[in-house]
């Protein structure tokens, strides 16, 4: 997924050309992860069948101090459905407030079907990435 966002960057005003951007998408079964990926890549809704196993495009997750404070974007998908929990409720249920104070986070309601909320969510993620880069740079100068 990260490679796909990097490829999108030149065509997307709020994402300048990154050297590398790694994004991990996780969620419950039938949460719409694959639909979100297709919406981001193709900019259209693609009806999918449940994915067996997982979609991957170079996943490297390590528990290092470098990953502490990595920005977290929670996409509360399926907001187009009448029974969907609002983003504020999703935030409460997931206890997002319990993340460390150094972890920048944002909960964004969205819909993979019509694309609503994806652009603002990605823009917020980009702002958090920039803010984290500044924080890391600032902390390195202090040492």
C-alpha angles and dihedrals in degrees: 000000000000092000090052092053090049090052090049092051099087090054095045117075097209095050111066118197107293122196089222135349122187119195126180117204115197132165148133123294111284092012091128101255094142092044090052091050091051091046090054096043101040100022090229138085114264117191106233137191120228109287116239111216111346144301112243138176107179108322119191114168119173133170102234134138086252089068094051109108095017108161116260123209114189113197111203094205129194095045086147089073118088094228095050117127111242115249091253091058092046088053090054095045091051091046091229089169088070093067114109116275089245092060112093111211143173133184114211127185112223147156124223088198097064101012094240113157097010096101095049090045093052091045089054090048089052091050090050091050091053092047092050091049089054091047092050092046091049093049091050090053090054092058 
